[in-house]
Amino acid sequence: MKAKNDSEHWSAVEEATELLHEERFREGMVELRAVLKADPYNPYAYYFLGIAFFEVGEIEASRDAYVACLKLAPGHLGARVALCHVLRMLGDVRGAIREGTEALRRSPGDAEALYALGLAHHARGDIPAARRHLEAFLATGPELEVAVETRALLASLGGEGEPPPANDDD
């Protein structure tokens, strides 16, 4: 069997991505599994399966799908960033930081990687690293909603640029 090229892999998942876009996640999962049955080497199918699993709350299965995608396509930035978030959510902060760091190594300055890595460092309790990555994320000009949330998280971290806590003894 001849190896499929990138456009053939993408073409095979188009119908499933439409289902996911329509928030028909379970139907999309069925379609993606059919794609993988026909071609178990389609990294896009694993990536979108990871998204579908995440959306239905199957976080461990989501992790496994992203890992499978990265085995086939180590440079897939979306899968690596998503894996960083999923690992953090599952409590594997060390793994999340490893994946986020690799994402940034492969794509320096990427906003999504900076954000994911900032949250992973925050989960670890490394406030200086969290602050550094989240501030770099804000410098990329993200959408208003996530920027507001990120600024609120940074404000809760205290530190540089924050006023000292009020002293009630004065």
MIKOLVO-64802 format. One record per residue (C-alpha): residue number from 1; x, y, z. Coordinates in nm, 3 decimals, always signed. Layout:
R;NUM;X;Y;Z .
...
//
This chain:
R;1;+0.000;+0.000;+0.000 .
R;2;+0.136;+0.338;-0.102 .
R;3;+0.180;+0.598;+0.171 .
R;4;-0.072;+0.880;+0.152 .
R;5;+0.039;+1.238;+0.125 .
R;6;-0.069;+1.528;+0.343 .
R;7;-0.350;+1.644;+0.113 .
R;8;-0.495;+1.293;+0.100 .
R;9;-0.488;+1.275;+0.479 .
R;10;-0.659;+1.612;+0.504 .
R;11;-0.920;+1.521;+0.244 .
R;12;-1.008;+1.205;+0.437 .
R;13;-1.107;+1.401;+0.750 .
R;14;-1.299;+1.688;+0.590 .
R;15;-1.643;+1.540;+0.651 .
R;16;-1.555;+1.464;+1.014 .
R;17;-1.427;+1.818;+1.071 .
R;18;-1.760;+1.953;+0.947 .
R;19;-1.937;+1.738;+1.206 .
R;20;-1.709;+1.869;+1.479 .
R;21;-1.766;+2.226;+1.362 .
R;22;-2.140;+2.159;+1.398 .
R;23;-2.071;+2.026;+1.751 .
R;24;-2.184;+1.678;+1.649 .
R;25;-1.890;+1.525;+1.833 .
R;26;-2.011;+1.166;+1.866 .
R;27;-2.091;+1.148;+1.495 .
R;28;-1.753;+1.300;+1.419 .
R;29;-1.586;+1.035;+1.632 .
R;30;-1.757;+0.759;+1.432 .
R;31;-1.640;+0.918;+1.108 .
R;32;-1.284;+0.963;+1.237 .
R;33;-1.266;+0.602;+1.352 .
R;34;-1.373;+0.495;+1.003 .
R;35;-1.095;+0.710;+0.857 .
R;36;-0.844;+0.547;+1.091 .
R;37;-0.971;+0.200;+1.006 .
R;38;-0.901;+0.273;+0.639 .
R;39;-0.570;+0.450;+0.713 .
R;40;-0.420;+0.412;+1.062 .
R;41;-0.141;+0.654;+0.964 .
R;42;-0.357;+0.965;+0.926 .
R;43;-0.232;+1.218;+1.184 .
R;44;-0.523;+1.455;+1.121 .
R;45;-0.772;+1.183;+1.215 .
R;46;-0.596;+1.135;+1.549 .
R;47;-0.578;+1.510;+1.608 .
R;48;-0.947;+1.568;+1.544 .
R;49;-1.034;+1.257;+1.742 .
R;50;-0.845;+1.417;+2.031 .
R;51;-1.060;+1.728;+1.996 .
R;52;-1.380;+1.523;+1.984 .
R;53;-1.283;+1.319;+2.290 .
R;54;-1.200;+1.638;+2.478 .
R;55;-1.533;+1.796;+2.390 .
R;56;-1.727;+1.498;+2.525 .
R;57;-1.521;+1.491;+2.844 .
R;58;-1.305;+1.187;+2.770 .
R;59;-0.979;+1.353;+2.866 .
R;60;-0.760;+1.041;+2.885 .
R;61;-0.875;+0.928;+2.541 .
R;62;-0.808;+1.280;+2.415 .
R;63;-0.452;+1.257;+2.548 .
R;64;-0.400;+0.923;+2.377 .
R;65;-0.526;+1.055;+2.043 .
R;66;-0.292;+1.357;+2.060 .
R;67;+0.001;+1.129;+2.146 .
R;68;-0.084;+0.908;+1.846 .
R;69;-0.096;+1.216;+1.622 .
R;70;+0.245;+1.330;+1.743 .
R;71;+0.398;+0.988;+1.682 .
R;72;+0.300;+1.025;+1.317 .
R;73;+0.356;+1.399;+1.288 .
R;74;+0.595;+1.529;+1.558 .
R;75;+0.572;+1.880;+1.417 .
R;76;+0.193;+1.908;+1.455 .
R;77;+0.182;+2.220;+1.672 .
R;78;-0.190;+2.205;+1.745 .
R;79;-0.166;+1.851;+1.880 .
R;80;+0.137;+1.939;+2.095 .
R;81;-0.031;+2.246;+2.246 .
R;82;-0.354;+2.053;+2.305 .
R;83;-0.155;+1.773;+2.468 .
R;84;+0.008;+2.030;+2.697 .
R;85;-0.337;+2.146;+2.815 .
R;86;-0.470;+1.792;+2.854 .
R;87;-0.169;+1.671;+3.050 .
R;88;-0.202;+1.971;+3.283 .
R;89;-0.569;+1.892;+3.335 .
R;90;-0.483;+1.530;+3.414 .
R;91;-0.228;+1.639;+3.674 .
R;92;+0.081;+1.550;+3.471 .
R;93;+0.233;+1.897;+3.506 .
R;94;+0.586;+1.778;+3.425 .
R;95;+0.460;+1.623;+3.099 .
R;96;+0.261;+1.938;+3.021 .
R;97;+0.569;+2.157;+3.065 .
R;98;+0.774;+1.918;+2.849 .
R;99;+0.517;+1.936;+2.567 .
R;100;+0.474;+2.313;+2.596 .
R;101;+0.849;+2.364;+2.592 .
R;102;+0.881;+2.144;+2.283 .
R;103;+0.600;+2.339;+2.113 .
R;104;+0.785;+2.665;+2.176 .
R;105;+1.113;+2.514;+2.061 .
R;106;+0.950;+2.413;+1.733 .
R;107;+0.755;+2.738;+1.696 .
R;108;+0.920;+3.020;+1.895 .
R;109;+0.681;+3.291;+2.006 .
R;110;+0.365;+3.094;+1.921 .
R;111;+0.079;+3.249;+2.120 .
R;112;-0.104;+2.924;+2.193 .
R;113;+0.215;+2.752;+2.308 .
R;114;+0.303;+3.047;+2.533 .
R;115;-0.042;+3.038;+2.690 .
R;116;-0.041;+2.661;+2.743 .
R;117;+0.309;+2.669;+2.891 .
R;118;+0.218;+2.962;+3.117 .
R;119;-0.079;+2.768;+3.254 .
R;120;+0.137;+2.458;+3.302 .
R;121;+0.396;+2.655;+3.499 .
R;122;+0.115;+2.809;+3.703 .
R;123;-0.016;+2.460;+3.783 .
R;124;+0.334;+2.362;+3.893 .
R;125;+0.354;+2.668;+4.120 .
R;126;+0.641;+2.825;+3.927 .
R;127;+0.505;+3.178;+3.938 .
R;128;+0.801;+3.356;+3.770 .
R;129;+0.788;+3.115;+3.472 .
R;130;+0.408;+3.138;+3.456 .
R;131;+0.426;+3.517;+3.459 .
R;132;+0.699;+3.525;+3.191 .
R;133;+0.503;+3.303;+2.950 .
R;134;+0.164;+3.462;+3.015 .
R;135;+0.304;+3.813;+2.967 .
R;136;+0.469;+3.699;+2.642 .
R;137;+0.132;+3.556;+2.540 .
R;138;-0.038;+3.891;+2.605 .
R;139;+0.226;+4.063;+2.392 .
R;140;+0.101;+3.861;+2.093 .
R;141;-0.231;+4.050;+2.101 .
R;142;-0.479;+3.771;+2.181 .
R;143;-0.856;+3.801;+2.158 .
R;144;-1.015;+4.024;+2.421 .
R;145;-1.182;+3.751;+2.628 .
R;146;-0.871;+3.540;+2.679 .
R;147;-0.661;+3.853;+2.730 .
R;148;-0.892;+3.968;+3.011 .
R;149;-0.877;+3.622;+3.173 .
R;150;-0.500;+3.614;+3.143 .
R;151;-0.462;+3.960;+3.295 .
R;152;-0.685;+3.852;+3.585 .
R;153;-0.469;+3.543;+3.638 .
R;154;-0.153;+3.755;+3.629 .
R;155;-0.304;+3.999;+3.880 .
R;156;-0.382;+3.709;+4.113 .
R;157;-0.017;+3.600;+4.097 .
R;158;+0.103;+3.929;+4.247 .
R;159;+0.467;+4.016;+4.206 .
R;160;+0.614;+4.270;+3.971 .
R;161;+0.399;+4.570;+3.899 .
R;162;+0.150;+4.484;+4.170 .
R;163;+0.091;+4.716;+4.466 .
R;164;+0.189;+4.576;+4.806 .
R;165;-0.095;+4.421;+5.006 .
R;166;-0.289;+4.665;+5.224 .
R;167;-0.185;+4.675;+5.588 .
R;168;-0.485;+4.696;+5.817 .
R;169;-0.262;+4.801;+6.111 .
R;170;-0.206;+5.154;+5.971 .
//
